[in-house]
Amino acid sequence: MSDLFKNKYRISSARLQTWNYADNSLYFITICTKDRECFFGDIVETRCSASLADMPENKMQLNDLGKKVESEWLKTIELRPDMNLELAEYVVMPNHFHGIIFIGENKYNNDYPKYMAGDVMHHVSTNGIVDDSPKNKFGNQSKNLASIIGGFKAAVTTYARKNNIPFAWQARFYDHIITSNEEYLKIADYILYNPNNWQKDKFYK
């Protein structure tokens, strides 16, 4: 698991031009805070019984902002019922968020072809405004992955501002298209054990 993110993301401001980001796909999402500051809470040690020896020993203790991150993510399906979304494993960490999201066939993506694509970094502003150039030519730009993440980030930012909580997201987010069950299980395990491996994590600060 320690090498899961090694050389994983292509650091580029350009969106892949051959991929429809609203298409039917399972995505592994990573979103960081600005400068990787720890805004969402702390990792605390826990003790597991012998029967739970294989479960993570540490857990993420969310503060109010961290709880808002979690609640806004879980509202994703409710807010976009027409996109045929499903949420899988996710975790809110002190300075970043990981989640797996499935975008199924819907009226916005079923007329577009599928393309194979690698890992991508996107630019999405603190206010949730997508700022990729040139624009992806496929599909409704308000009904795709970037719009989902932009809205999610904007909701958390709005909450922080209303409650006078110093906070900012990193402008970009990362996505990786999961292409096999084996890969899905590997990433799901990474998410599950992320709190336990916090001090070895590339985002640790």
N, C-alpha and C positions, 0 to 999 in steps of 0.2 A: 504493500500500500504506500510505502514511503516514496516510491518513484512515480506515483500515479500522475502527478502534475508536472513531472520533469519534462521540459521541452514540449509541453502539451499545447500551449496556445501560441498561435502565430501573432506576433505583436505587429498589428497593422491597423491603420485607421480606415482602410477601404473595406467596404462590404463585398463579399463574394458576389460576382455579377451573374452567376449561373444557378443560383439557388433561390427558390421561393421560400421566404421565411414564414409564410403562412401555411406551408404544405404539411401533409400528415407526417409528423416526426416526433420522436422522443428526444428531448433536449436536456442536457445537464448544464445548469446555469450557475455562474459564480458572479456575485456582486460585492465589491469592496467599499469600505468607507474611504473618505478622502484621507490621504497620507496613512491609511491603515490605522487610524485612531480607534481605540476601543470604546465605542459608544453604546453597545447593546447589553452589557453586563459582564459577568465574570465566570470563569471555569472554576468549579468547586469540587473538591475530592469527596467521594462517597465510598461507602463500604458495601460490598455485595456479599450475599450469603453464598455458601458452597454451591447451591443449586443454580446460582446465577454467575458462576465463575467465568463464563464465556462472554458475559455482557460487559459493556463499558463501565469502568470504575469511576469516571468523572462525569459530571453533568454541567450543562450550561445553565447558570442562574440568570434569568433575564431581568433587566430593569424595565422601567415603564416603556422606554423607547424600543427595547428589544421585544417586549410583548406586542407592541404596535406593529413591528415588522412581521411577527408571526401571524397576527390576526389579519393584516392586510393581505399576506400571501394566501391564507386560507379562504379569503373572500374572492379570490381570482375567478373561480368558476361561477360564483353567484353574479359577479359583475359582468361577465361575458358569456351568457348562456348560449349564444348563437355560434360560438366558436368550437363547441364539442371538445372541451378541455378536460383533462384528468391530471391530478397532482399525485406524485409518488413521494419518495423520501425527501426530506428537507431538514436543514439545521440552521439555526441562527447562532453564529459564533460572535465573540466579542467585537470583531471588526470586519466581518464578512458574512455573506449568506450563500448557502448552497441549496439548490433545489432541482428536482427532476419534474419536468412538465411534458405532457403529451398533447399535441394539437392534432385532433382527428379530422377526418374529412368534413368539410362544412361548405356553405355556399360561397365562401370567399376564396377557397383554395382548390375546389374540385375540377376546375377547368385548366389547371396549370400542370406542366410536366414536372416530374421529380428529377433532381440532379444529385450526384454524389458531391459531398463537400467536406472540407476539413474543419478544423477548429477556427473560430472567428472571434475577434474582439470588436465590439461596437462602441460608438460614442452616444451616450444618452445623457442629457443635461440633468442637473439637480432638479429642475422643474418637470422632468419627464419628457422633454422635447427631443425627438430623435434628430441627430445632427450628422448623418452620414452623407458623404458626397463622393461619387455620384449616387443618385437614388436607385434602389433596387426597382427594376421595371415590372416585377411580377406582383399581381394581386393588390388588394386594398391595403394601403399603408397604415390605415387606422385599425386593421384587424390582423395583425401579425405578431410575431414574437417580440419585436422591438417595442411595439405599442403596449403590449402587456407589461413588459419590464418598465417602460417609461411611466405608465400609470401607477404601478406599484411603488416605484421610487418617489414619485411626486406626492403620493398619499402620505408616505412616511415623513417626507420633508415638510409638508404642510402641517402635520401634527406637531413636529418638533418646533416649528416657528410659532404656532399658536400657544405652545406651552413654554416658550422661551428656553428651549433646550438647545445648547450649542451643538450643531450637527451638520455634516455635509457628506454626500456620497462622492465616490470617485465618479468622474464623468462617464467612464466606460463600463461595459459589462462583458462577460465572456460567455460564449455558448459552445457546447460540444454536442454533435449529433450522435446519439447512441445507435449503433447499427447491429447489435447482436445481444442475445440474452446473457451471454457470458460477460460482455462488457457492462451491461446493466447491473448484474449482480456485483461486479467489482466496484462500480461507482456507488451503488447503494451501500455496500459495506464501508466504503471510504466515508460516506456521509454519516452513517451510524456511529463509527468509531472516531469521528473528527474531534469531539470533546476530549476523548481519552488520549488522543495524540497531539493535543494542542501545542505543547512545547516543541514538538518536532515539525509542526506545520510550517509551510513556506510563508504563511500570512501572520505567524506569531510575532507579537510585538509587546 
